[in-house]
Amino acid sequence: MMSSAAVSFPAFGHYPSIHLPRGLVSQVSWPLDDYPRILYLFTRSDLKTILLPTTVFAYLAAPNATPDRMLCAIFWTWLHLLQFCVSNQSMDPEEDASNKPWRPIPSRLITVADARVLRWLLLPICFAFSIYLEVQWQGIALAAAFLAHNELGFHSHWLMRNVCNAWGYACFNAGAAAIATGHYAPTPRTAISFAVNALIILSTIHAQDFRDEVGDKLAGRQTIPIVWPQASRAGILVLLVTWSLGLSWACTLSHAVAIPFCAWAVFVGLRFYTKRTADADCRSYRYYNIWLATAQVVHVPVIAAMLSCP
């Protein structure tokens, strides 16, 4: 009989023990003393775009969360981010060789074959940890989004790419917030925040694709900047400003907050429209992430109450 992964689930506050099949683990051949660096490098690019804003969102959704719940929310987010990054980077290693040569596969810290083994090892590990934290549905939804985006090739078309990104961000926020609060059914107000964040991502996340336009063309992807090279740059300006004005109005933000928020949107949008080199797009994307992090939290109830007009 084939051996299977055995998982025990202790009381909250203690990590579950996971015993993976020895035959599967033995297939991985990278040096064990290098694995923390390898895992970090897989996720390095996305720490500021996924882990940080998700952590901030979870904390604001549960300002009274205990330290152990916040740590679990952070680790759950990072572990699922690692699953996505390993899956994504092992599907198109050639692209990273020119764009991000420091990543584990192009820098030869791990082989593609070992990365694929790691990708499928992480699937049950993430699922077990999600069950333990009682966020199994968020974990399942993320796993499905990763599979659709990477293995099923949905990332090659702009519409499905953006849908998968929005789906993933919403699940990251929902899972981390549920872990932090200990309330696994979101309140109507929190559910609205999830939906707003998903719509923001759906409509603006193609900001990340401008910097990768050359690589995406070589890979045959149909991203928004490739399909609509001129309209996409004008569109990102319009969308950032529209979202900023809409959120400022809907959350009744004070002028001291709304004016800088909207001005930053204009600045970022104009950069994308006027500065079109790869280096400029990389810098614009960093500025976009500042806007995105702000847009994702101004409507969270505790922040909206603090920033609104009296």
C-alpha positions in Angstrom: 0.0 0.0 0.0 1.3 3.5 -0.9 2.3 5.7 2.1 0.3 8.9 2.4 0.9 12.2 4.2 -0.2 12.0 7.9 -1.4 15.2 9.5 -2.3 15.8 13.2 -4.2 18.9 14.2 -3.5 20.1 17.7 -5.3 23.0 19.5 -4.9 26.5 18.1 -1.6 27.9 19.0 0.4 24.8 18.2 1.6 23.9 14.7 0.3 20.7 13.1 2.8 17.9 12.5 3.1 16.8 8.8 4.8 13.6 7.8 5.4 13.5 4.1 6.1 10.3 2.1 9.8 9.6 2.3 10.0 8.6 -1.4 8.6 11.9 -2.5 10.8 14.0 -0.3 13.9 12.0 -1.3 13.4 13.2 -4.9 14.4 16.8 -3.9 18.1 17.3 -4.3 19.0 20.9 -3.3 21.3 21.4 -0.4 19.4 21.5 2.9 21.6 24.3 4.3 20.5 26.5 1.4 16.8 26.0 1.5 15.9 29.1 3.6 17.6 31.3 1.0 15.9 29.4 -1.8 12.4 29.8 -0.3 13.0 33.5 0.3 14.2 34.1 -3.2 11.1 32.4 -4.6 8.9 35.0 -2.8 11.2 38.0 -2.7 9.5 39.9 -5.5 6.0 39.5 -4.0 6.7 40.3 -0.4 5.9 44.0 -0.8 3.0 43.4 -3.2 1.2 40.5 -1.5 2.5 39.7 2.0 2.8 43.3 3.3 -0.6 44.6 2.1 -2.4 41.4 3.1 -0.8 41.6 6.6 -1.9 45.2 6.9 -5.4 44.4 5.8 -5.7 41.5 8.3 -4.5 43.7 11.1 -6.9 46.5 10.3 -9.7 44.0 10.0 -8.8 42.7 13.5 -7.0 45.4 15.4 -7.5 43.4 18.6 -6.0 40.2 17.2 -3.6 38.4 19.5 0.0 38.1 18.4 -0.3 34.3 17.8 -3.2 34.8 15.4 -1.4 37.6 13.5 1.7 35.4 13.2 -0.4 32.5 11.9 -2.1 34.9 9.4 1.3 36.1 8.2 2.8 32.6 7.9 -0.4 31.3 6.2 -0.1 34.1 3.6 3.6 33.6 3.0 3.2 29.8 2.7 0.5 30.2 0.0 2.5 32.9 -1.7 5.4 30.4 -1.8 3.1 27.8 -3.4 2.1 30.3 -6.1 5.7 31.5 -6.8 7.2 28.1 -7.1 4.4 27.0 -9.4 4.7 30.2 -11.5 8.5 30.3 -11.7 8.8 26.6 -12.6 6.5 27.0 -15.5 8.4 29.7 -17.4 12.1 29.6 -16.2 13.5 30.9 -19.4 11.7 34.3 -18.9 13.3 34.7 -15.5 16.8 34.0 -16.9 16.8 37.5 -18.5 14.4 39.4 -16.3 15.2 38.2 -12.8 18.4 36.1 -12.9 18.7 36.1 -9.1 15.7 33.8 -8.7 16.4 30.3 -7.6 15.9 28.5 -10.9 17.9 30.8 -13.2 20.7 31.1 -10.5 20.8 27.3 -10.4 20.1 27.1 -6.7 17.4 24.5 -7.6 16.5 22.6 -10.8 13.2 22.9 -12.6 12.5 19.2 -11.7 13.1 19.9 -8.0 11.0 23.0 -8.1 8.1 21.0 -9.6 8.4 18.5 -6.8 8.4 21.3 -4.3 5.3 22.9 -6.0 3.3 19.7 -5.5 4.6 19.1 -1.9 3.4 22.6 -1.0 -0.2 21.8 -2.1 -1.0 19.3 0.7 1.1 21.3 3.2 -0.9 24.5 2.5 -4.1 22.6 2.6 -3.2 20.9 6.0 -2.3 24.3 7.5 -5.5 25.8 6.2 -7.6 23.1 7.8 -5.8 23.6 11.0 -6.5 27.3 11.0 -10.1 26.7 9.8 -9.7 28.5 6.5 -9.8 25.5 4.3 -12.2 27.1 1.8 -9.9 30.1 1.3 -7.0 27.7 0.9 -8.9 25.6 -1.7 -9.9 28.7 -3.6 -6.2 29.9 -3.7 -5.0 26.5 -4.9 -7.6 26.6 -7.7 -6.5 30.1 -8.6 -2.9 29.1 -8.7 -3.7 26.0 -10.9 -5.8 28.1 -13.3 -3.2 30.9 -13.6 -0.1 28.8 -14.0 -0.7 25.1 -15.0 -3.8 25.7 -17.0 -2.2 28.8 -18.7 -4.9 31.3 -17.9 -2.1 33.9 -17.4 -1.6 34.0 -21.1 -4.8 36.0 -21.8 -5.4 39.4 -20.3 -8.9 38.8 -19.1 -8.4 35.5 -17.3 -5.0 36.7 -16.0 -6.7 39.7 -14.3 -9.6 37.5 -13.1 -7.1 35.1 -11.5 -5.2 37.9 -9.9 -8.3 39.5 -8.4 -9.5 36.1 -7.3 -6.2 35.4 -5.6 -6.0 38.8 -3.8 -9.5 38.4 -2.5 -8.7 34.9 -1.1 -5.5 36.1 0.4 -7.3 38.9 2.2 -10.2 36.7 3.2 -8.0 34.0 4.6 -5.6 36.3 6.5 -8.5 38.4 7.9 -10.4 35.3 9.1 -7.3 33.9 10.8 -6.6 37.2 12.5 -10.2 37.8 13.7 -11.1 34.2 14.5 -14.4 34.9 12.8 -14.7 32.7 9.8 -17.9 34.2 8.4 -17.1 37.8 7.3 -19.4 40.6 8.3 -21.2 42.4 5.5 -18.9 45.4 5.8 -15.8 43.2 5.6 -17.2 41.3 2.6 -17.7 44.6 0.8 -14.0 45.4 1.5 -13.0 42.0 0.0 -15.2 42.8 -3.1 -13.8 46.3 -3.5 -10.2 45.1 -3.3 -10.9 42.4 -5.9 -12.4 45.0 -8.3 -9.4 47.3 -7.8 -7.1 44.4 -8.7 -9.2 43.3 -11.6 -9.2 46.7 -13.2 -5.7 48.0 -12.5 -3.3 45.0 -11.9 -2.2 45.2 -15.5 0.1 47.9 -14.2 2.5 45.1 -13.4 2.6 44.0 -17.1 4.1 47.1 -18.6 7.5 46.3 -17.2 7.4 42.7 -18.6 6.1 43.5 -22.1 9.2 42.2 -23.9 9.2 38.9 -22.0 5.5 38.5 -22.4 5.7 39.0 -26.2 8.4 36.3 -26.4 6.2 34.0 -24.3 3.2 34.6 -26.5 1.1 36.1 -23.8 -1.8 38.5 -24.6 -1.6 41.0 -21.8 -3.4 44.3 -21.9 -0.3 46.4 -22.7 0.4 44.1 -25.7 -3.2 44.0 -27.0 -3.8 47.7 -26.5 -0.4 49.4 -26.2 -1.7 53.0 -26.3 -5.1 52.7 -24.7 -3.7 50.6 -21.8 -1.4 53.5 -20.7 -4.2 56.1 -21.0 -6.5 53.6 -19.3 -4.4 53.1 -16.2 -4.3 56.9 -15.7 -8.1 57.1 -15.9 -8.6 54.1 -13.7 -6.3 55.1 -10.9 -7.8 58.6 -10.7 -11.4 57.3 -10.9 -10.8 54.8 -8.1 -9.2 57.4 -6.0 -12.0 59.9 -6.5 -14.6 57.2 -5.9 -13.1 55.9 -2.7 -12.5 59.4 -1.4 -16.2 60.2 -2.0 -17.6 56.8 -0.8 -15.5 56.8 2.4 -16.0 60.6 2.9 -12.3 61.0 3.3 -11.1 64.3 4.7 -9.5 66.7 2.3 -6.1 66.2 4.0 -6.2 62.6 3.0 -8.2 62.7 -0.3 -6.1 65.3 -2.0 -2.7 63.6 -1.6 -4.4 60.2 -2.4 -5.8 61.5 -5.7 -2.7 63.5 -6.5 -0.6 60.3 -6.1 -2.9 58.6 -8.5 -2.4 61.3 -11.1 1.3 61.2 -10.6 1.5 57.4 -11.0 -0.9 57.4 -14.0 1.0 60.1 -15.8 4.3 58.3 -15.2 2.9 55.2 -16.9 1.6 57.3 -19.8 4.6 59.5 -20.4 7.6 57.3 -19.4 7.6 54.1 -21.4 11.0 52.4 -21.0 11.3 49.2 -19.1 13.3 50.8 -16.3 10.7 53.6 -16.0 7.9 51.1 -15.9 9.6 49.2 -13.1 9.8 52.4 -11.1 6.2 53.3 -11.9 5.1 49.9 -10.8 6.7 50.5 -7.4 4.8 53.7 -7.1 1.6 51.9 -8.2 2.1 49.5 -5.3 2.1 52.4 -2.8 -1.2 53.6 -4.4 -2.6 50.1 -4.3 -1.7 49.5 -0.7 -3.5 52.8 0.2 -6.5 52.0 -1.9 -6.9 48.6 -0.3 -7.1 49.9 3.2 -8.9 53.3 3.1 -12.2 51.6 2.9 -11.6 49.2 5.8 -14.0 50.3 8.5 -11.5 51.2 11.2 -9.4 53.2 8.8 -12.3 54.8 7.0 -13.6 56.0 10.4 -10.2 57.6 11.2 -9.8 59.3 7.9 -13.3 60.5 7.2 -14.6 64.0 7.6 -16.1 64.7 11.1 
